[in-house]
Amino acid sequence: MIPPLLNIYAEIPSTLPAELIQTLAEVGNVRIERIISAGQATATGSWYDQSWDEWVILLSGSAGLLFEGEQQVRQLAPGDHLLIPAGCRHRVEWTDARQKTVWLAVHVHSPVHGEIAAG
């Protein structure tokens, strides 16, 4: 099978009442997502506390990430990326409301005991 050529910036909705999360690829213990935000943030008092590692890069727009234990919000601009280890509580404080914020997220789950990781 010949894979299709796709574009990360294609088919971005003009309005987004909620953050849009789309799985682009999933193989073994790895999932790659395109996330599109337009002013959305993590609900007040809520934290992401994932049992897997997540590498994320901001492709367009801007956002603020806060990690538990830090006082200062990290401001992300296009090209900024980081690895969020499993169990590292974090939240999205804000995303740009003037333009779409496009993220690429790579989720890496620990392989099940005895299973060989894809790759």
C-alpha positions in Angstrom: 0.0 0.0 0.0 1.3 3.4 -1.0 0.8 5.9 1.9 -1.0 9.1 1.2 0.8 12.5 1.4 -0.9 14.6 4.0 -0.3 18.2 5.4 -0.4 19.0 9.1 -2.0 22.4 8.3 -4.7 21.0 6.0 -8.4 21.0 7.0 -8.1 23.2 10.1 -11.7 24.3 11.0 -12.4 28.0 10.9 -14.2 27.8 14.3 -13.4 25.5 17.2 -15.9 25.4 20.1 -13.6 22.8 21.7 -10.1 21.7 21.3 -9.7 19.3 18.4 -7.5 16.2 18.8 -6.9 13.9 15.8 -4.9 10.7 15.8 -2.5 10.9 12.8 -0.8 7.5 13.3 -0.7 4.7 15.9 1.8 1.9 15.8 2.5 -0.4 18.7 2.9 1.7 21.9 3.2 5.1 20.0 0.4 7.4 19.1 0.9 10.7 17.2 -1.7 13.4 17.4 -2.5 16.7 15.9 -4.1 19.0 18.4 -5.7 22.3 17.4 -6.6 24.9 20.0 -8.3 28.3 19.8 -8.3 29.9 23.2 -9.0 26.7 25.1 -7.2 25.8 28.4 -7.3 23.0 30.9 -10.4 23.3 33.2 -9.7 25.2 36.4 -8.4 23.0 39.1 -7.7 20.1 36.7 -4.3 18.6 35.8 -3.1 16.1 33.2 -1.5 13.2 35.0 -0.6 10.7 32.4 0.8 7.2 32.8 2.8 7.6 29.6 5.5 9.9 28.2 4.5 12.7 25.8 6.7 14.7 23.5 5.0 17.8 22.2 6.0 20.5 19.8 4.1 23.7 19.1 3.9 24.3 15.3 1.8 27.5 15.3 0.1 29.9 17.6 1.2 30.1 21.3 0.4 28.5 24.6 1.2 28.5 28.3 2.0 25.3 30.1 2.2 25.0 33.9 3.8 22.1 35.7 2.9 21.2 39.2 5.5 22.7 41.6 6.4 25.6 39.3 5.2 29.1 39.9 5.9 30.5 36.4 3.9 29.5 33.3 6.1 28.3 30.4 5.3 30.3 27.3 5.5 28.2 24.1 6.1 29.7 20.7 6.3 27.9 17.3 9.3 25.4 17.4 9.3 25.0 21.1 9.1 21.4 22.2 9.5 19.3 25.4 9.2 15.8 26.7 6.7 15.4 29.5 7.5 12.3 31.5 4.8 10.0 32.8 3.4 11.2 36.1 4.5 14.8 35.6 1.3 16.8 36.4 0.7 19.7 34.0 -2.0 21.9 32.6 -2.5 24.2 29.6 -3.1 27.6 31.2 -4.0 29.3 27.9 -3.8 29.0 24.1 -3.8 31.9 21.6 -7.4 33.1 21.0 -6.4 35.2 18.0 -4.9 32.4 15.8 -5.1 28.6 15.9 -2.5 26.9 18.0 -1.4 23.7 16.3 0.5 21.1 18.4 2.0 17.8 17.4 2.0 15.3 20.3 3.8 11.9 20.4 2.5 9.6 23.2 4.8 6.8 24.1 3.2 4.1 26.3 5.3 1.6 28.1 5.2 -1.8 26.4 3.2 -4.5 28.2 5.4 -6.9 30.0 6.9 -9.3 27.5 5.8 -7.3 24.5 8.5 -5.9 22.2 8.1 -2.2 21.5 7.4 -1.1 17.9 10.3 0.2 16.0 
